[in-house]
Amino acid sequence: MAQEGQRVYELYDSGLITDMYWKTDNSGAVLILEADNLDQAREQLGSLPMDQHGMTTFTYIPITPLASLLPRPQGAVTP
């Protein structure tokens, strides 16, 4: 388990993992990743020891910022 924690913090330090949460029903963790694409996310999380030993699974959900919260160029018209 120490190797798992070490690798998680390496991925956090690298900027891949940006946030970590524990689900309130104690069914697992939620990791927020900053990756170029799903393949990169899968490859990097595949380096976790628990994943390599088939002890965990991941569900990947691509997300993007809400457009309404992104900075608007000066003079842009709001729809």
N, C-alpha and C positions, 0 to 999 in steps of 0.2 A: 504494500500500500504506500510505503514511503516513496518508491520509485514513481508511482502514479502521481502523487502530489508534487514531486519534483518536476515531472514533465508538464503538468498543468501550469505550474508557475513559470516554467520556461516559455510555454506558449503565450502566457499572459505577458511576460516581459518582452516577448517579440512583437506584441501588438495584435496577434491573431485573436486571442480571447480578450474581449474588452470589458465584459461583465460576467459575473457568476452569481447565480441564485439557487437556493434550495426550495423545492416545491413544498408548500405548506402541508400537503398530504403525505409527505415523506417518501414519495415514490421516485425521487431522483432529483437531479440537478438540471438547471437550464443554463446553457452557456451562450452568450452573445458573441459572435465572431465577426471580425472585419477581414474578409477574404476577397480576392479578386473574382473568384467563381466557386461553384460547388465542388469542383474537382480538387481545388486547393484546400478547401475546408475538410473534405473527406481524407485527403492525403495526410494533412497535419494531425487530425484527430486519430487517424489510423496509427500514429506513432505512440499513442498512449498504451502502456502495458496492459491495462484491462481490456482494451479493444483487441490487441494482438492475441490475447488468450481467449477471446470470445466471451468475455464476462460482462460485456456491456453492449448496448445498441444506441444508435443516435438517429434522431429524426431531424432532417434538415429542412428548414423553412426559410426560403429567401425572403428578405424584407428590404424595404427602402424607406427613406425619410418621407414623411407627409409633405407633399408639395406646398401645402398651405403654410408650413412652418419654415420653409427654405427662405433664405434672404432673397429679396427681389431687387433687381437692378433699379436704380433711381429712374423714375418716370414710367415704370412698368404699370400697365393697367391690370387691376384686380378683376378677375371674372365675376 
